Amino acid sequence: MPGPLIVNNSVVIPDVELVWRFSRSSGPGGQGVNTTDSRVELTFDVSATTALPPALKARAIDRLGAAVITIAASEYRSQLRNREAAEHRLAQKLREAIAPPPKRRRPTKPSRGSVERRIAAKKHRSDVKRLRRDP
């Protein structure tokens, strides 16, 4: 299943920048696991990639905390499904890392109605507790 990894509409990682490693899995599969290399490790070097512009590369390294990402997948019996799972997780992680920062919230005052409702609820709670006391 070699081929480029599509992260989003504008970012496509060429397959030569992805490093695959296969080993024996400890997950489901019984005897089949002992004979097949079904565990997959996918490694991607963010700092050396040509798929990301410098601004996105810096943002990704800053958010990920590392320049090299390694994803391990061993939840399926088949190597192919584990490869697909690793690719999916890497793409998701990169999408989150290169996403633009959220817009800043403009602080606002609470409305008069919400303040009145809060005060009324506090008074009601106070009355409930006052009525529980012994006279």
N, C-alpha and C positions, 0 to 999 in steps of 0.2 A: 504494500500500500504506500509505496514511496510517492511523493508529490509534495507540492508546496502546502504549507499550513496557512489557512485563511483565518486571520484574527478578526478583521472587520473589513468594511468596504475599501479602505485605503491602505491597510497593512496586510501584506502577504509575505510569509517567511519562506524563502527557498529551502528545499529539502537538504541541500548541502550544508546548511547551518545547523541542522538538527543532528544530534549524536544519539544513536540508539544503542542500548546494551540489554542483553537477554540473559536470564539466569533461571534457576529452578525456583519455583514458587512454593510457598508454604500454605497457600490458600486452598480453596475447594478443588476437588478433582481426584482425590484418592490416589490410586496407583498411577493414574495418568500424569499426575503432577511430578512423580518421581522420574518419569522418563522424558518429559518435554520441558523445554525452556520457556515457560509461559509467563514468567515475571518480566516486566518491561520497565526499563529506566530511560527516560527521555531527558536529555540535557540540552540546554540552550544558553548560549553566551550572549547576554544583552549588550554588553559593551563592545563586542566585536561584530555585531550584526550590521548589515547594510540595508536591512528592510525598514529600519526606523530612522526618521530624521533626528538630528542632534537634540532638539527640544524634547521630543517624546522619549528618546533614549535616556536623557538625564532624569526626566520625571519617573520613568519606570525604575531606574536604579535607585532613586531616592525612596520610592514607595515600597519596593521589594526588599530593600536593605542589602541586596547582594547583586553582583553583576552576572552570576551564573545561576540559572534555575534548573533544578533537577526534580522531575516528577516520576514517581514510582507507581506502577499499577500492577496488582496481582489478584484482583477480585474475581476474575473470570478464569475458566479453564483454558480457553483458547488464547493463543498469543495474539491473534488478530483482534479479538475484542479488547484485550488489554492494551494493544497499541492504539486503538480508537479511543479508549478511555483516557489514556495518557495525553493524546493529542487534544482531546476535548478540554481536559483540565488545564493544559498549558495555554491554550487559546483563551480560556476564561480568565486565567490569572493575568495574562498580558492585557486583555481588554480592560480589566479593572485597574491595572497599573498605569495604562496610558490614557485613561479617561480624563477629560478636563475636570478641574476642581469644581465643586458645586457653587452655585451663586450664593453670595453672602446674604444672610437674612437681614432685612431692614427692621430694626427694632421698632415696635409699636406699643402704645399704651393699651391696657385692657379697656374694653368698652365700659360705659357706665352701668349697663345692664349686668354684665358679668361680675363687676365689683359688687353690685347690690345683691346678686344671687349668692355670691360667696359669703357676704356678711350675714345674709338671712340664714344660710345654712349653719354658720357658726353660732348664731343666736339660738337656732332650733336645737342644736347639739348641746349648747349650754343649758337650755331649759330642760332637756331630757335628763341631763346629769344632776341638775338642781332638784328635780322632782324625785330622784332616787334617794336623796339624802334623808336622814331621819330629822324630824322637826325639832 
